[in-house]
Amino acid sequence: MLAAGSAIAQPPALKKAPLSIGQSSVAAQPKPSSYRTFPTAATMPQNVVWSRDIYREIVLDKDANAVLYFPQTAQADGRENMFNYIFKQILRRNVTAYDYKLDGNENFDAKNAITAKELMDRYKILYEERDGRFRVNDADLPCEEVRSYFVKESIYFDQQTAQLCTRVVAICPVLHRADDYNGAITKYPMFWLKYGDIAPWLGKLMLMGSNYNNSSMLSADDYFTLNRYKGDIYKVTNLQDRLLANYCETDSTLKAEQARIEKEISDFEKRVWQGDSIPPTADDEAAALAEAEAEADAALTDSAGVAAPTKKAVTRRNATRSSKSAKPKAAKKPAKKKEAAKPKRQSSPSSGGGLSVRRQRR
C-alpha cells in the first residue's frame, strides 16, 4: 500500500503537450474519415412526368467555382485540388473513367471505359510502373491546367415530393493546354465520370465553404448536391443533338439563347401548380374571365334569392343610363309677352243714353 500523503505520478502516456494556435485550428476541423461513405442526394425516379437535361461549363476562375481549383498542391490539413483527388481514385481503381467521344455525349457502357494508363499516355503525364501498379507524383499531375469542368445535370419534377429538383449526372474535367506551335490555349475534355460512382468519395473531400469564414467546411458532394456551382449552358438535350454554338452564330445570340433556356426553366417552376406548362393564350384568358364573371353572378343569385341580371342586360342598362346622361338639356322657351288689354266695348249709338242692350230690354 502507498503511504499517506505520497503523490501518485501520472503515466507518461497520458501527458499531452498543449496545442499551439495553428495545431488547434487543424485539430478542430472535421477529418474526412469522419464523414459519410454514401451520397445524400436521392436518385431520380424512373417515372418522372417532366425532365430536362442541361450541360454546363463550370469555369474555375469564378469565385463560386474556385473552391474546386484551390489549393493546387495538397496541404498538411488534408485539403487538395479536386482533380488531384479524383485522378488518385482512378489510379486506385475506386472509380471508373469513361472515354470522351467527339459528339460530347457521355457513354457509361463497359466497353467505353478507359484506364488510368491510357489517360496518362494520351495527355503526357509522367508516372512510374511497378508490378502493374502506377505511381504519380502530385507535381506531375496537370492540376493547374484543368481550369474547367463539364457538368451534366437533370432538372426534373418529382411528383412524390412535389418539388423541382436538380441532380448532377456526370462530370468531365477539361484540360486547358497551350499549343506547342503558336501558344494558343486549346480545350481537351479528358473523360466522363458517373456522379453516382464518385459521390461516396466526394463526400470525403473537404472544401472551404466561404472566403470570410475559413472554418466553414463542406464536402465536395454537398457542393454539387446543393448546386453551389455556377456555369453557362452550352448544350441542351434535343432531337437534333446540337450544341448552342451550332445555331448561335454570335456571342450576343448565344447569351440570349442561354437566358431564354434559363427563363423557360424558371417559368416552369412558377407555373407547376397553375395547369399546363404551355403559357395561356389571349383566348384562354378571355374564357377564364367570362367563366369567373358567370360564377360571380351565380353566387350573387344564391345569396340574394333574386336572379342576377345577365351580362347583356347590365350592359344595355349601363348604355341607356350613359345615353340619358349624355343628352343635352333643351333650351328654355322665351316667356310670352302679355297681350295689351282689349278696349271696352262701346255702346251702340242707337241705344241712346249710353245704356247697354240688356238694359234697354229691361
C-alpha positions as CSV (number, residue, x, y, z in Angstrom):
1,M,0.0,0.0,0.0
2,L,1.0,3.6,-0.6
3,A,1.9,5.7,2.3
4,A,-0.5,8.6,3.1
5,G,0.4,11.8,1.5
6,S,2.5,10.3,-1.2
7,A,1.9,11.7,-4.7
8,I,0.6,9.4,-7.4
9,A,2.6,10.0,-10.6
10,Q,0.6,10.3,-13.9
11,P,1.7,7.8,-16.5
12,P,3.8,9.3,-19.2
13,A,1.4,8.1,-22.0
14,L,-1.4,10.3,-20.6
15,K,0.6,13.5,-20.5
16,K,-0.1,15.7,-23.6
17,A,1.6,18.9,-24.5
18,P,-0.7,21.9,-25.1
19,L,-1.5,22.5,-28.7
20,S,-0.4,25.7,-30.4
21,I,-2.8,28.0,-32.2
22,G,-2.1,26.6,-35.6
23,Q,-2.4,23.0,-34.4
24,S,-5.6,23.6,-32.5
25,S,-7.3,25.0,-35.7
26,V,-6.3,22.0,-37.7
27,A,-7.4,19.6,-35.0
28,A,-10.8,21.3,-34.7
29,Q,-11.6,20.7,-38.4
30,P,-13.5,17.5,-39.1
31,K,-11.5,14.7,-40.6
32,P,-12.5,13.2,-43.9
33,S,-12.8,9.8,-42.4
34,S,-15.5,11.0,-40.0
35,Y,-17.8,11.9,-43.0
36,R,-20.3,9.6,-44.6
37,T,-19.4,7.0,-47.1
38,F,-22.6,7.3,-49.1
39,P,-24.3,10.2,-51.0
40,T,-27.2,12.0,-49.6
41,A,-28.7,13.1,-53.0
42,A,-31.7,11.0,-53.9
43,T,-31.6,9.3,-57.3
44,M,-34.0,10.5,-60.0
45,P,-37.2,8.3,-60.1
46,Q,-37.8,6.4,-63.4
47,N,-41.4,7.6,-63.7
48,V,-41.0,11.3,-63.7
49,V,-43.5,13.3,-65.7
50,W,-41.2,16.1,-66.7
51,S,-37.4,16.3,-67.0
52,R,-34.8,18.2,-69.0
53,D,-31.0,17.5,-69.3
54,I,-28.7,20.5,-69.3
55,Y,-24.9,20.6,-70.0
56,R,-23.0,23.4,-68.3
57,E,-19.4,24.5,-68.4
58,I,-18.1,25.4,-64.9
59,V,-15.1,27.8,-65.3
60,L,-12.9,27.7,-62.2
61,D,-11.9,31.4,-62.5
62,K,-15.3,32.4,-61.0
63,D,-15.5,32.8,-57.2
64,A,-18.3,30.3,-56.8
65,N,-16.2,27.6,-58.6
66,A,-12.7,28.5,-57.3
67,V,-13.1,26.1,-54.4
68,L,-12.6,23.2,-56.9
69,Y,-9.3,24.7,-58.2
70,F,-7.5,25.7,-55.0
71,P,-5.3,24.6,-53.4
72,Q,-3.3,23.4,-56.4
73,T,-1.0,21.3,-54.2
74,A,-2.0,19.1,-51.3
75,Q,-2.0,20.8,-47.9
76,A,-1.0,19.4,-44.5
77,D,-4.6,19.7,-43.2
78,G,-5.8,17.3,-45.9
79,R,-7.1,19.9,-48.4
80,E,-6.3,19.2,-52.0
81,N,-7.3,20.0,-55.6
82,M,-10.4,18.2,-56.8
83,F,-8.7,16.9,-60.0
84,N,-5.8,15.6,-57.9
85,Y,-8.2,13.8,-55.6
86,I,-10.3,12.3,-58.5
87,F,-7.3,11.1,-60.5
88,K,-5.9,9.3,-57.5
89,Q,-9.2,7.4,-57.2
90,I,-8.9,6.4,-60.8
91,L,-5.3,5.1,-60.2
92,R,-6.6,3.1,-57.2
93,R,-9.4,1.7,-59.3
94,N,-12.0,3.1,-56.9
95,V,-13.9,4.8,-59.7
96,T,-14.2,4.1,-63.5
97,A,-13.5,6.7,-66.1
98,Y,-15.2,6.7,-69.5
99,D,-13.8,8.0,-72.7
100,Y,-15.0,11.4,-74.1
101,K,-16.2,10.9,-77.6
102,L,-16.3,13.6,-80.3
103,D,-20.1,14.0,-80.0
104,G,-19.7,15.1,-76.4
105,N,-22.3,12.7,-75.0
106,E,-21.5,10.5,-72.0
107,N,-21.5,6.8,-72.5
108,F,-21.3,4.7,-69.4
109,D,-21.0,1.3,-71.1
110,A,-18.2,-1.1,-70.0
111,K,-16.8,-1.1,-73.5
112,N,-16.3,2.7,-73.3
113,A,-14.3,2.5,-70.0
114,I,-10.7,3.9,-70.2
115,T,-7.8,3.0,-67.9
116,A,-5.5,5.4,-66.0
117,K,-2.5,4.3,-68.1
118,E,-4.3,5.2,-71.3
119,L,-5.2,8.6,-69.9
120,M,-1.6,9.3,-68.8
121,D,-0.2,8.2,-72.1
122,R,-2.7,10.3,-74.0
123,Y,-2.1,13.5,-72.0
124,K,1.6,13.0,-71.4
125,I,1.5,12.6,-67.6
126,L,4.7,11.2,-66.1
127,Y,4.3,8.1,-64.0
128,E,6.2,5.1,-62.6
129,E,5.0,1.5,-63.0
130,R,6.0,-1.2,-60.6
131,D,4.5,-4.7,-60.6
132,G,1.5,-3.5,-62.5
133,R,0.8,-0.6,-60.2
134,F,1.3,3.1,-61.1
135,R,2.7,5.9,-59.0
136,V,2.3,9.5,-59.9
137,N,3.8,12.5,-58.1
138,D,1.5,15.4,-57.2
139,A,3.8,17.8,-59.1
140,D,3.3,15.7,-62.3
141,L,-0.4,15.9,-62.4
142,P,-1.8,18.7,-64.6
143,C,-3.9,20.2,-61.8
144,E,-3.1,23.8,-62.9
145,E,-4.2,23.1,-66.5
146,V,-7.6,21.7,-65.5
147,R,-9.4,25.0,-65.4
148,S,-13.0,24.0,-66.1
149,Y,-15.4,21.1,-65.8
150,F,-18.3,20.0,-68.0
151,V,-21.3,19.1,-65.8
152,K,-24.5,17.3,-66.9
153,E,-27.5,18.0,-64.7
154,S,-31.0,16.7,-64.9
155,I,-33.8,19.0,-63.9
156,Y,-37.0,17.1,-63.1
157,F,-40.3,17.4,-61.3
158,D,-40.7,14.8,-58.6
159,Q,-44.4,14.2,-58.2
160,Q,-43.8,12.2,-55.0
161,T,-42.4,15.2,-53.1
162,A,-43.9,17.9,-55.4
163,Q,-40.6,19.6,-55.9
164,L,-38.5,20.7,-58.9
165,C,-35.1,19.0,-58.3
166,T,-31.7,19.4,-59.9
167,R,-29.4,16.5,-59.8
168,V,-25.8,16.2,-61.2
169,V,-25.5,13.1,-63.5
170,A,-21.9,13.3,-64.9
171,I,-18.7,15.3,-64.6
172,C,-15.9,15.8,-67.1
173,P,-12.6,17.7,-66.3
174,V,-11.4,19.9,-69.2
175,L,-7.7,20.4,-69.8
176,H,-6.7,23.9,-71.0
177,R,-3.3,23.4,-72.6
178,A,-1.2,25.8,-74.7
179,D,-0.3,24.7,-78.2
180,D,3.3,23.9,-78.9
181,Y,3.3,25.9,-82.1
182,N,1.5,29.2,-81.6
183,G,0.8,29.1,-77.9
184,A,-3.0,29.2,-78.3
185,I,-5.0,27.7,-75.5
186,T,-6.9,24.6,-76.6
187,K,-9.5,22.8,-74.5
188,Y,-9.3,19.0,-74.2
189,P,-12.2,17.3,-72.4
190,M,-10.4,14.3,-70.7
191,F,-13.0,11.8,-69.6
192,W,-16.5,11.4,-68.2
193,L,-17.2,10.3,-64.6
194,K,-20.6,9.0,-63.5
195,Y,-21.6,11.1,-60.5
196,G,-23.2,8.1,-58.7
197,D,-19.8,6.4,-58.7
198,I,-17.7,9.2,-57.3
199,A,-20.3,10.7,-54.9
200,P,-19.2,8.4,-52.0
201,W,-15.6,9.6,-52.5
202,L,-16.5,13.2,-52.9
203,G,-18.2,13.0,-49.5
204,K,-14.7,12.6,-48.1
205,L,-13.1,15.6,-49.9
206,M,-13.4,18.7,-47.8
207,L,-13.7,22.1,-49.4
208,M,-13.6,25.6,-47.9
209,G,-17.1,26.9,-47.9
210,S,-16.5,30.7,-47.5
211,N,-14.0,33.4,-48.2
212,Y,-14.9,35.1,-44.9
213,N,-15.0,32.1,-42.6
214,N,-12.1,29.8,-43.1
215,S,-13.5,27.4,-40.6
216,S,-16.6,26.8,-42.7
217,M,-16.1,23.5,-44.5
218,L,-18.3,21.4,-46.7
219,S,-17.7,18.2,-48.7
220,A,-17.5,18.1,-52.5
221,D,-20.6,16.0,-52.6
222,D,-22.5,18.7,-50.7
223,Y,-21.1,21.3,-53.0
224,F,-22.7,19.6,-56.1
225,T,-25.8,18.4,-54.3
226,L,-26.6,21.9,-53.2
227,N,-25.8,23.3,-56.7
228,R,-23.3,25.7,-55.3
229,Y,-21.5,25.9,-58.7
230,K,-22.2,28.5,-61.4
231,G,-21.9,27.6,-65.1
232,D,-23.1,28.7,-68.5
233,I,-25.3,26.3,-70.6
234,Y,-23.5,25.0,-73.7
235,K,-25.9,22.2,-74.7
236,V,-29.5,21.0,-74.0
237,T,-30.6,17.6,-74.9
238,N,-32.7,17.9,-78.1
239,L,-33.8,15.9,-81.1
240,Q,-31.1,17.2,-83.4
241,D,-28.3,16.7,-80.7
242,R,-26.9,20.1,-81.4
243,L,-24.8,22.4,-79.3
244,L,-25.9,26.0,-78.7
245,A,-22.9,27.1,-80.7
246,N,-24.2,25.2,-83.8
247,Y,-27.1,27.6,-84.3
248,C,-26.0,30.7,-82.4
249,E,-23.6,32.5,-84.7
250,T,-22.6,35.4,-82.5
251,D,-21.9,35.9,-78.8
252,S,-24.9,38.0,-78.3
253,T,-27.3,35.4,-79.8
254,L,-25.6,32.8,-77.6
255,K,-26.1,34.8,-74.5
256,A,-29.7,35.4,-75.5
257,E,-30.3,31.7,-76.0
258,Q,-28.8,30.8,-72.7
259,A,-31.0,33.4,-71.0
260,R,-34.1,32.1,-72.8
261,I,-33.4,28.5,-71.6
262,E,-32.9,29.6,-68.0
263,K,-36.2,31.6,-68.2
264,E,-38.0,28.6,-69.5
265,I,-36.9,26.5,-66.5
266,S,-37.8,29.2,-64.0
267,D,-41.2,29.8,-65.7
268,F,-42.0,26.1,-65.5
269,E,-41.2,26.1,-61.8
270,K,-43.6,29.1,-61.3
271,R,-46.4,27.5,-63.3
272,V,-46.0,24.0,-62.0
273,W,-49.2,24.3,-59.9
274,Q,-51.1,26.6,-62.4
275,G,-52.1,24.0,-65.0
276,D,-50.2,23.1,-68.2
277,S,-46.7,24.2,-68.7
278,I,-47.7,25.9,-72.0
279,P,-48.3,29.6,-71.5
280,P,-52.0,30.6,-71.9
281,T,-53.2,32.4,-75.0
282,A,-55.4,35.5,-75.2
283,D,-58.5,33.4,-75.9
284,D,-57.8,31.3,-72.8
285,E,-57.6,34.3,-70.6
286,A,-60.8,35.8,-72.1
287,A,-62.6,32.5,-71.5
288,A,-61.3,32.3,-67.9
289,L,-62.5,35.9,-67.3
290,A,-66.0,35.1,-68.7
291,E,-66.2,32.0,-66.5
292,A,-65.2,33.9,-63.4
293,E,-67.9,36.5,-64.1
294,A,-70.6,33.8,-64.5
295,E,-69.6,32.2,-61.2
296,A,-69.8,35.6,-59.5
297,D,-73.3,36.1,-60.9
298,A,-74.4,32.7,-59.8
299,A,-73.1,33.3,-56.3
300,L,-75.0,36.6,-56.1
301,T,-78.2,34.8,-57.2
302,D,-77.8,32.2,-54.5
303,S,-77.1,34.7,-51.7
304,A,-79.8,37.3,-52.6
305,G,-82.5,34.9,-53.8
306,V,-83.1,37.2,-56.8
307,A,-81.9,36.4,-60.3
308,A,-78.9,38.4,-61.1
309,P,-79.0,40.5,-64.2
310,T,-77.3,38.9,-67.1
311,K,-74.2,40.5,-68.7
312,K,-76.2,41.7,-71.7
313,A,-78.9,43.3,-69.5
314,V,-76.3,45.1,-67.4
315,T,-74.5,46.3,-70.5
316,R,-77.8,47.6,-72.1
317,R,-78.8,49.3,-68.8
318,N,-75.5,51.0,-68.5
319,A,-75.6,52.1,-72.1
320,T,-79.1,53.6,-71.5
321,R,-78.0,55.5,-68.5
322,S,-75.0,56.8,-70.2
323,S,-77.1,58.0,-73.2
324,K,-79.5,59.7,-70.9
325,S,-76.8,61.5,-69.0
326,A,-75.2,62.5,-72.3
327,K,-78.4,64.0,-73.8
328,P,-78.2,67.8,-73.8
329,K,-80.9,69.7,-72.0
330,A,-83.5,71.6,-74.2
331,A,-83.2,75.4,-74.2
332,K,-85.9,77.2,-72.3
333,K,-88.6,78.8,-74.4
334,P,-88.8,82.6,-74.1
335,A,-91.7,83.9,-72.0
336,K,-94.7,85.1,-73.9
337,K,-95.4,88.8,-73.9
338,K,-98.5,89.9,-72.2
339,E,-101.1,91.0,-74.7
340,A,-102.4,94.5,-74.5
341,A,-105.7,94.9,-72.7
342,K,-108.6,94.9,-75.0
343,P,-110.6,98.2,-75.1
344,K,-114.0,98.1,-73.5
345,R,-116.9,97.6,-75.9
346,Q,-118.5,100.9,-76.7
347,S,-122.2,101.1,-76.6
348,S,-124.1,101.2,-79.8
349,P,-125.1,104.8,-80.9
350,S,-128.6,103.7,-81.4
351,S,-129.0,102.5,-77.9
352,G,-129.4,106.1,-76.6
353,G,-128.3,107.3,-73.3
354,G,-125.3,105.0,-73.5
355,L,-127.2,102.1,-72.0
356,S,-126.4,98.5,-72.9
357,V,-128.7,96.4,-75.0
358,R,-129.5,94.2,-72.0
359,R,-130.7,97.3,-70.0
360,Q,-132.7,98.5,-72.8
361,R,-134.6,95.3,-73.0
362,R,-135.5,95.6,-69.4
